[in-house]
Amino acid sequence: MIRTCLSIVLAAGEGTRMKSSRAKVLHKVAHRPLVLHAVDAAMAAGSTETVVVTGRDAESVISLLSSFDPSLRHVSQEQRLGTAHAALAARRVLEQGFDDVLILFGDTPLVRAETLKAARAEIVAGTAVCVVGFRTSKPQGYGRLILEGADLVAIREEKDASEAERRIDLCNGGVMALDGRLALKLLTRIGNENAKGEFYLTDVVAIAREEGLPVRMVTADEEDVLGVNTRLELARVESLWQARRREEMMLSGVTLVAPETVFFAADTVVEPDVVIEPNVVFGPGVVVRSGAVIHAFSHLEGASVGSKASVGPYARLRPGADLRAGAKVGNFVEIKSTTVGEGAKVSHLTYLGDASIGAETNIGAGTITCNYDGYNKYRTEIGARAFIGSNSALVAPLSIGDGAYIGSGSTVTEDVPAYALAIARTRQVVKDGRGREINERNAARKAAKT
C-alpha cells in the first residue's frame, strides 16, 4: 500500500532583501523559478499531495504552478505571522489525513529528494517530528540543534544559546517531517508568546517533547538547505546548482571539455556520448541525443538535437529548432522553428526560420529565409538533396522541390519544382575602362581637397 504524504511548500514571503518588483520565489535558478525546484523535490520524494502556500504575487505563483502541474494545490496566507502560521494555512488539506507531512521552503532550490526521503523514513520508523539539520564551520546566525543521544531535545536560537551551545556546529536547516496523524494537533498548539508575536515552526520540537513523543533529526549537506534571500545568494545557489548538474552529466557519460564554462537549464536532457565543448549555454527545453557534438560558444533553447548531429561553434538554436540525426549546423548559424533533416548541412552564416529542410540538403553560406512581413510568419519548405547557393534569399511562403538547385545570390520568390535550377538575380554587366575613369576622378577630387 502506498504511504501518503502531504508536502507543504512555504512560498508566501515578501523577499524584501531581493529588492525586486516580484516575489522572491519567482526568481530563477537554472531557468526555473525557485518555488518549482522545491515542488519538484517534494514530488520526487513521493509526495502524493503538494500544496503551496502563497502570499506576495499570488496570482503569478498560482499561474506558474498550474502550468507546471495542474494537480498542484495552493492556499493563501493573508497575514504573515510566522512559519507555523504559514503551514496552518493548509489546515483544510491537513484535515484530510496523511501518513507523512513534509514542510519545506520555496526559496531552497537545492534541497534533494533524498534528503526529504530520509526525513520521511524517520517518520516511518515511529518518529513524531524529524528536523533536517546540517553541519557548518560558520554556524553564526543559525538555530542550533541540541541532541541527547539520538533524540533532538531542542532547537536553540543563537540569541538564546549558552556559550557552549553556540559552539555547536549542527544547525537547523528548516525542512521538517511530521507524523501525519499528529501534525495538525502539534501545529495548532504552537503559540506566539515571543518578541515578534509570531508563530514559529521550530516550537513544534518542544511541544512534541512535552507530549512525550520521539523527535529525531537527519543531516544533509549545507547546500541542500541553503536559502535565497539576496541576489548574492541567488548567484551562489546558481553556481552550486550548475556544479551539481555538471557532475551528474559527466557521471552519466557526457563529455564536458571545460565543465565550469557550460550552463544547463533545469530540464536539459543530454544523452550519453554527447560531447559539449567550452562556453555552451542551454536554455529551457533542450534535448541532445547520443553522439551529438555541441561546439564552443553555442546557445540552445527549446531545441532538439538528433543523434550524431553537430552544432556550432557560435551557433544559436532557438525554440522549435529540430535537428535530425547527422545534421550539421555550423558557425554563426541561427535556426528557429525549423526542421533540419537527416544529414542536411547548414554550415555557416545563415538564418533559417519557419522552415523545413529535407535530408541531405546543403544550405550555402549567407542564405536566409525571409519569413516575416511585419505582421505574419510564413513557411519555407525545401525538399531532400536540394542545393541552395550562397547568399540566397528565400522569400516565404515558398516551396523548393527535391534535388532542386538555387543559384548563388538569388532572391527566390516563386516555387521551384523538383530537380529544377532557379537563378533569380540580375545579369552581370561589364563596362571596359570604367574602373580606370572612376579611379582617376576620385584621385582628382582628393587632390582638390588638399
Secondary structure, 3 states (H helix, E strand, C coil): CCCCEEEEEEECCCCHHHCCCCCHHHCEECCEEHHHHHHHHHHHCCCCEEEEEECCCHHHHHHHHHHHCCCCEEEECCCCCCHHHHHHHHHHHHCCCCCEEEEEECCCCCCCHHHHHHHHHHHHCCCCEEEEEEECCCCCCCCEEEEECCEEEEEECHHHCCHHHHCCCEEEEEEEEEECCCHHHHHHCCCCCCCCCCCCCCHHHHHHHHCCCCEEEEECCHHHHCCCCCHHHHHHHHHHHHHHHHHHHHHCCCEECCHHHCECCCCCEECCCCEECCCCEECCCCEECCCCEECCCCEECCCEECCCCEECCCCEECCCCEECCCCEEEEEEEEEEEEECCCCEEEEEEEEEEEEECCCCEECCCCEEECECCCCECCEEECCCCEECCCCEEECCEEECCCCEECCCCEECCCECCCCEECCCCCCCCCCCHHHHHHHHHHHHHHHHC
